[in-house]
Amino acid sequence: MSKRKLSRQQRWRIEKIQAERAARATRHDVQEEELLTAGDYGAEQSGRVMAHFGRTLDVRPDADDASIRCHLRANLDGLVTGDRVIWRGRTDTKGRIVEGVVVARGERDNVLERPDARGQLKPVAANIDQILVVFAVEPEPHSNLIDRYLVAAESTGITPVLVLNKVDLLPDGGGELMALLQRYAALGYPVVATTTASEDGLASLLSRLAGRTSVFVGQSGVGKSSLIDRLLPDEGLRIGDLSKDSRKGTHTTTTARLYRLPRAEGAELIDSPGIREFGLGHLTEQQVTEGFVEFRPYLGQCRFRDCRHRQEPGCALLAAVEREEIHPERFASYRRILDSLEVS
Protein backbone atom coordinates (compact mmCIF):
# COMPACT_ATOMS: atom_id res chain seq x y z
CA MET A 1 0.00 0.00 0.00
CA SER A 2 1.46 3.40 -0.97
CA LYS A 3 2.04 5.98 1.73
CA ARG A 4 -0.57 8.73 1.86
CA LYS A 5 0.86 12.14 0.98
CA LEU A 6 0.21 15.01 3.37
CA SER A 7 -0.74 18.47 2.22
CA ARG A 8 1.42 21.46 3.12
CA GLN A 9 -1.15 22.58 5.68
CA GLN A 10 -1.26 19.12 7.33
CA ARG A 11 2.55 18.99 7.55
CA TRP A 12 2.58 22.46 9.08
CA ARG A 13 0.00 21.48 11.72
CA ILE A 14 1.96 18.34 12.65
CA GLU A 15 5.23 20.26 12.95
CA LYS A 16 3.51 22.95 15.03
CA ILE A 17 2.03 20.41 17.47
CA GLN A 18 5.37 18.60 17.86
CA ALA A 19 7.18 21.89 18.51
CA GLU A 20 4.63 22.89 21.17
CA ARG A 21 4.99 19.53 22.92
CA ALA A 22 8.78 19.79 22.93
CA ALA A 23 8.60 23.31 24.34
CA ARG A 24 6.23 22.25 27.14
CA ALA A 25 8.48 19.32 28.07
CA THR A 26 11.58 21.50 28.12
CA ARG A 27 9.84 24.18 30.16
CA HIS A 28 8.62 21.59 32.70
CA ASP A 29 12.08 20.02 33.00
CA VAL A 30 13.68 23.41 33.61
CA GLN A 31 11.12 24.33 36.27
CA GLU A 32 11.57 20.99 37.98
CA GLU A 33 15.36 21.24 37.96
CA GLU A 34 15.18 24.78 39.36
CA LEU A 35 12.85 23.53 42.08
CA LEU A 36 15.16 20.72 43.14
CA THR A 37 18.37 22.76 43.04
CA ALA A 38 16.95 25.73 44.94
CA GLY A 39 18.91 26.53 48.07
CA ASP A 40 16.00 26.07 50.44
CA TYR A 41 15.50 22.40 49.54
CA GLY A 42 17.29 20.07 51.90
CA ALA A 43 19.04 16.76 51.49
CA GLU A 44 17.28 13.59 50.40
CA GLN A 45 15.57 11.61 53.14
CA SER A 46 13.32 8.58 53.32
CA GLY A 47 9.64 8.46 54.15
CA ARG A 48 6.39 6.68 53.46
CA VAL A 49 3.30 7.75 51.53
CA MET A 50 0.37 8.24 53.88
CA ALA A 51 -2.15 9.41 51.28
CA HIS A 52 -2.25 10.18 47.56
CA PHE A 53 -4.07 13.11 45.95
CA GLY A 54 -3.30 13.15 42.23
CA ARG A 55 0.07 14.88 41.79
CA THR A 56 0.49 15.56 45.51
CA LEU A 57 1.15 13.21 48.42
CA ASP A 58 1.21 13.24 52.18
CA VAL A 59 4.60 11.80 53.16
CA ARG A 60 5.58 10.86 56.70
CA PRO A 61 9.34 11.12 57.34
CA ASP A 62 10.87 8.03 58.91
CA ALA A 63 12.16 10.16 61.79
CA ASP A 64 8.91 12.01 62.48
CA ASP A 65 5.20 11.40 62.98
CA ALA A 66 4.02 14.58 61.23
CA SER A 67 3.26 14.31 57.51
CA ILE A 68 4.51 16.71 54.84
CA ARG A 69 2.56 17.65 51.72
CA CYS A 70 4.79 16.80 48.75
CA HIS A 71 4.68 17.19 44.99
CA LEU A 72 5.71 14.52 42.50
CA ARG A 73 8.49 14.70 39.96
CA ALA A 74 7.15 14.44 36.43
CA ASN A 75 8.68 11.01 35.82
CA LEU A 76 7.12 9.44 38.92
CA ASP A 77 3.78 7.73 38.36
CA GLY A 78 1.85 4.97 40.02
CA LEU A 79 2.69 5.81 43.63
CA VAL A 80 0.16 4.55 46.16
CA THR A 81 -0.42 4.73 49.88
CA GLY A 82 2.21 2.69 51.71
CA ASP A 83 4.98 3.25 49.18
CA ARG A 84 8.44 4.00 50.54
CA VAL A 85 9.87 7.10 48.91
CA ILE A 86 12.86 9.46 48.84
CA TRP A 87 11.94 13.12 49.19
CA ARG A 88 13.42 16.56 49.80
CA GLY A 89 11.89 19.26 51.97
CA ARG A 90 11.68 23.02 51.52
CA THR A 91 12.08 25.09 54.66
CA ASP A 92 10.78 28.51 55.64
CA THR A 93 12.79 31.34 57.24
CA LYS A 94 12.53 29.61 60.62
CA GLY A 95 13.96 26.35 59.31
CA ARG A 96 10.65 24.48 59.39
CA ILE A 97 9.81 22.13 56.50
CA VAL A 98 6.68 23.47 54.84
CA GLU A 99 6.49 21.27 51.71
CA GLY A 100 8.48 18.71 49.80
CA VAL A 101 9.20 17.01 46.51
CA VAL A 102 9.22 13.22 46.07
CA VAL A 103 12.20 12.33 43.88
CA ALA A 104 12.21 8.50 43.90
CA ARG A 105 10.23 5.44 44.94
CA GLY A 106 11.78 2.66 46.97
CA GLU A 107 11.48 -1.07 46.33
CA ARG A 108 8.10 -2.64 47.03
CA ASP A 109 7.59 -5.79 49.04
CA ASN A 110 4.18 -6.18 47.42
CA VAL A 111 1.29 -4.20 45.99
CA LEU A 112 -2.43 -4.68 46.50
CA GLU A 113 -4.47 -4.22 43.32
CA ARG A 114 -8.12 -4.48 42.47
CA PRO A 115 -10.00 -4.20 39.17
CA ASP A 116 -11.73 -0.90 38.45
CA ALA A 117 -15.12 -0.52 36.74
CA ARG A 118 -13.51 -1.34 33.37
CA GLY A 119 -11.78 -4.46 34.68
CA GLN A 120 -8.32 -2.88 34.66
CA LEU A 121 -6.09 -3.58 37.65
CA LYS A 122 -5.61 -0.50 39.82
CA PRO A 123 -3.03 -0.31 42.62
CA VAL A 124 -4.57 0.45 46.02
CA ALA A 125 -1.72 0.16 48.52
CA ALA A 126 1.83 -1.17 48.84
CA ASN A 127 4.13 -2.82 51.37
CA ILE A 128 1.43 -4.59 53.35
CA ASP A 129 2.04 -7.35 55.88
CA GLN A 130 -1.50 -8.68 56.13
CA ILE A 131 -4.97 -8.30 54.64
CA LEU A 132 -7.70 -8.25 57.27
CA VAL A 133 -10.79 -9.80 55.71
CA VAL A 134 -13.56 -8.36 57.87
CA PHE A 135 -16.99 -9.97 58.03
CA ALA A 136 -19.67 -9.82 60.69
CA VAL A 137 -22.59 -11.61 62.22
CA GLU A 138 -24.70 -9.01 60.39
CA PRO A 139 -24.85 -8.78 57.43
CA GLU A 140 -24.80 -12.57 57.38
CA PRO A 141 -21.54 -13.82 55.83
CA HIS A 142 -21.48 -16.52 53.18
CA SER A 143 -18.59 -18.94 52.84
CA ASN A 144 -18.33 -18.36 49.08
CA LEU A 145 -17.77 -14.63 49.62
CA ILE A 146 -15.12 -15.35 52.26
CA ASP A 147 -13.47 -17.78 49.85
CA ARG A 148 -13.40 -15.12 47.14
CA TYR A 149 -11.59 -12.73 49.46
CA LEU A 150 -9.13 -15.44 50.46
CA VAL A 151 -8.38 -16.36 46.84
CA ALA A 152 -7.86 -12.67 46.00
CA ALA A 153 -5.53 -12.30 48.97
CA GLU A 154 -3.59 -15.46 48.10
CA SER A 155 -3.01 -14.12 44.57
CA THR A 156 -1.23 -11.06 46.02
CA GLY A 157 1.11 -13.07 48.23
CA ILE A 158 -0.07 -11.07 51.27
CA THR A 159 -1.10 -12.97 54.39
CA PRO A 160 -4.90 -12.97 54.86
CA VAL A 161 -6.45 -12.82 58.32
CA LEU A 162 -10.15 -13.45 58.97
CA VAL A 163 -11.69 -10.93 61.34
CA LEU A 164 -15.16 -11.70 62.67
CA ASN A 165 -16.72 -8.48 63.90
CA LYS A 166 -19.83 -7.95 66.05
CA VAL A 167 -19.26 -11.20 67.96
CA ASP A 168 -21.56 -9.86 70.67
CA LEU A 169 -24.41 -10.80 68.31
CA LEU A 170 -23.40 -14.46 68.13
CA PRO A 171 -25.79 -17.01 69.64
CA ASP A 172 -24.68 -19.07 72.63
CA GLY A 173 -22.02 -21.51 71.52
CA GLY A 174 -21.27 -19.58 68.35
CA GLY A 175 -23.62 -21.53 66.11
CA GLU A 176 -22.85 -22.38 62.47
CA LEU A 177 -20.70 -19.30 62.00
CA MET A 178 -18.24 -20.38 64.67
CA ALA A 179 -18.05 -23.83 63.09
CA LEU A 180 -17.24 -22.16 59.79
CA LEU A 181 -14.43 -20.19 61.43
CA GLN A 182 -12.95 -23.34 62.91
CA ARG A 183 -12.85 -24.84 59.42
CA TYR A 184 -10.77 -21.91 58.14
CA ALA A 185 -8.54 -22.02 61.21
CA ALA A 186 -7.86 -25.69 60.47
CA LEU A 187 -6.54 -24.59 57.06
CA GLY A 188 -4.00 -22.36 58.78
CA TYR A 189 -5.75 -19.02 58.44
CA PRO A 190 -5.46 -16.72 61.47
CA VAL A 191 -8.90 -15.95 62.88
CA VAL A 192 -9.66 -12.96 65.10
CA ALA A 193 -12.93 -12.26 66.89
CA THR A 194 -13.74 -8.66 67.79
CA THR A 195 -16.48 -6.24 68.76
CA THR A 196 -16.84 -2.55 69.48
CA ALA A 197 -19.62 -3.23 71.99
CA SER A 198 -17.29 -3.76 74.96
CA GLU A 199 -14.15 -2.14 76.33
CA ASP A 200 -11.95 -5.21 75.82
CA GLY A 201 -13.58 -6.24 72.54
CA LEU A 202 -10.57 -5.15 70.46
CA ALA A 203 -7.88 -6.93 72.50
CA SER A 204 -7.28 -9.81 70.09
CA LEU A 205 -7.38 -7.48 67.08
CA LEU A 206 -4.83 -5.10 68.61
CA SER A 207 -2.53 -8.05 69.30
CA ARG A 208 -2.74 -9.10 65.66
CA LEU A 209 -2.10 -5.53 64.40
CA ALA A 210 1.02 -4.93 66.52
CA GLY A 211 4.22 -4.62 64.50
CA ARG A 212 2.49 -5.00 61.13
CA THR A 213 1.09 -2.89 58.29
CA SER A 214 -2.47 -4.02 57.64
CA VAL A 215 -5.33 -3.22 55.31
CA PHE A 216 -9.04 -3.88 55.85
CA VAL A 217 -11.21 -5.36 53.12
CA GLY A 218 -14.75 -6.66 53.27
CA GLN A 219 -18.38 -6.02 52.44
CA SER A 220 -19.94 -2.70 53.28
CA GLY A 221 -21.72 -2.78 56.61
CA VAL A 222 -19.40 -5.24 58.34
CA GLY A 223 -17.99 -2.47 60.53
CA LYS A 224 -14.59 -1.64 59.01
CA SER A 225 -14.99 2.10 59.63
CA SER A 226 -16.42 1.46 63.10
CA LEU A 227 -13.36 -0.59 64.03
CA ILE A 228 -10.99 2.06 62.69
CA ASP A 229 -12.92 4.76 64.52
CA ARG A 230 -12.26 2.89 67.77
CA LEU A 231 -8.63 2.29 66.86
CA LEU A 232 -8.15 5.94 65.86
CA PRO A 233 -10.63 7.98 67.91
CA ASP A 234 -8.96 11.28 66.99
CA GLU A 235 -9.32 10.84 63.25
CA GLY A 236 -13.09 11.36 63.18
CA LEU A 237 -13.83 8.88 60.39
CA ARG A 238 -17.38 8.84 59.14
CA ILE A 239 -19.40 5.70 59.88
CA GLY A 240 -22.16 4.49 57.61
CA ASP A 241 -25.43 3.30 59.09
CA LEU A 242 -26.53 -0.22 58.37
CA SER A 243 -29.66 -0.23 56.22
CA LYS A 244 -32.54 -1.69 58.20
CA ASP A 245 -34.11 -3.05 55.02
CA SER A 246 -31.18 -4.60 53.16
CA ARG A 247 -28.88 -5.14 56.19
CA LYS A 248 -26.08 -3.81 54.00
CA GLY A 249 -24.05 -0.73 54.72
CA THR A 250 -23.13 2.26 52.62
CA HIS A 251 -19.65 3.19 51.43
CA THR A 252 -18.02 5.73 53.74
CA THR A 253 -14.29 5.81 52.89
CA THR A 254 -13.04 7.59 49.76
CA THR A 255 -9.23 7.85 49.91
CA ALA A 256 -6.71 5.19 50.94
CA ARG A 257 -4.74 6.53 53.90
CA LEU A 258 -2.08 5.12 56.21
CA TYR A 259 -2.37 5.57 59.98
CA ARG A 260 -0.18 4.72 62.92
CA LEU A 261 -2.16 3.00 65.64
CA PRO A 262 -1.36 4.39 69.08
CA ARG A 263 -2.93 1.43 70.88
CA ALA A 264 -0.72 -1.23 69.27
CA GLU A 265 3.06 -0.92 69.20
CA GLY A 266 4.52 -0.68 65.70
CA ALA A 267 1.08 -1.06 64.10
CA GLU A 268 0.12 0.74 60.91
CA LEU A 269 -3.19 0.49 59.12
CA ILE A 270 -4.19 1.46 55.59
CA ASP A 271 -7.85 2.33 55.34
CA SER A 272 -8.86 1.65 51.74
CA PRO A 273 -12.11 2.52 49.94
CA GLY A 274 -14.91 0.13 50.91
CA ILE A 275 -15.74 -2.54 48.36
CA ARG A 276 -18.57 -5.04 48.39
CA GLU A 277 -16.58 -7.78 46.69
CA PHE A 278 -12.94 -8.30 45.84
CA GLY A 279 -13.03 -8.74 42.06
CA LEU A 280 -11.50 -11.93 40.67
CA GLY A 281 -12.12 -11.33 36.97
CA HIS A 282 -8.42 -10.67 36.38
CA LEU A 283 -7.36 -14.08 37.73
CA THR A 284 -6.80 -17.15 35.59
CA GLU A 285 -8.38 -20.51 36.36
CA GLN A 286 -4.99 -21.76 37.55
CA GLN A 287 -4.59 -18.80 39.93
CA VAL A 288 -8.02 -19.46 41.43
CA THR A 289 -7.15 -23.15 41.88
CA GLU A 290 -3.87 -22.28 43.61
CA GLY A 291 -5.77 -19.80 45.79
CA PHE A 292 -7.34 -22.72 47.67
CA VAL A 293 -4.46 -23.61 49.96
CA GLU A 294 -5.61 -27.17 50.72
CA PHE A 295 -5.60 -27.97 46.97
CA ARG A 296 -1.87 -27.34 46.55
CA PRO A 297 -0.55 -30.76 47.69
CA TYR A 298 -2.69 -32.42 44.99
CA LEU A 299 -1.98 -30.10 42.06
CA GLY A 300 -0.03 -31.81 39.30
CA GLN A 301 -1.10 -35.27 40.48
CA CYS A 302 -4.14 -35.64 38.18
CA ARG A 303 -4.00 -38.31 35.46
CA PHE A 304 -4.41 -35.70 32.75
CA ARG A 305 -2.21 -32.63 32.63
CA ASP A 306 -5.09 -30.43 31.42
CA CYS A 307 -7.52 -31.68 34.08
CA ARG A 308 -10.13 -29.04 35.01
CA HIS A 309 -11.22 -30.90 38.14
CA ARG A 310 -14.81 -31.47 37.06
CA GLN A 311 -15.61 -35.08 36.16
CA GLU A 312 -12.31 -36.16 34.61
CA PRO A 313 -11.14 -39.66 35.58
CA GLY A 314 -8.08 -39.70 37.78
CA CYS A 315 -8.63 -36.19 39.17
CA ALA A 316 -6.57 -35.85 42.34
CA LEU A 317 -8.80 -33.09 43.76
CA LEU A 318 -12.01 -35.09 43.32
CA ALA A 319 -10.34 -38.10 44.95
CA ALA A 320 -9.27 -35.91 47.89
CA VAL A 321 -12.86 -34.70 48.29
CA GLU A 322 -14.10 -38.29 48.35
CA ARG A 323 -11.53 -39.11 51.04
CA GLU A 324 -12.72 -36.03 52.99
CA GLU A 325 -9.25 -34.51 52.79
CA ILE A 326 -10.84 -31.50 51.07
CA HIS A 327 -14.11 -30.22 52.49
CA PRO A 328 -16.92 -30.65 49.93
CA GLU A 329 -18.29 -27.16 50.64
CA ARG A 330 -14.92 -25.59 49.87
CA PHE A 331 -14.70 -27.54 46.64
CA ALA A 332 -18.25 -26.50 45.71
CA SER A 333 -17.30 -22.89 46.43
CA TYR A 334 -14.28 -23.31 44.14
CA ARG A 335 -16.49 -24.55 41.32
CA ARG A 336 -18.90 -21.62 41.79
CA ILE A 337 -16.03 -19.14 41.56
CA LEU A 338 -14.79 -20.69 38.32
CA ASP A 339 -18.31 -20.75 36.89
CA SER A 340 -18.74 -17.05 37.73
CA LEU A 341 -15.50 -16.21 35.92
CA GLU A 342 -16.68 -18.07 32.82
CA VAL A 343 -19.95 -16.11 32.81
CA SER A 344 -18.18 -12.77 33.19
Summary of the structure (lengths in Angstrom):
residues: 344
radius of gyration: 25.1
end to end distance: 39.9
largest distance: 84.6
contacts: 998
relative contact order: 0.10
helix: 32%
strand: 23%
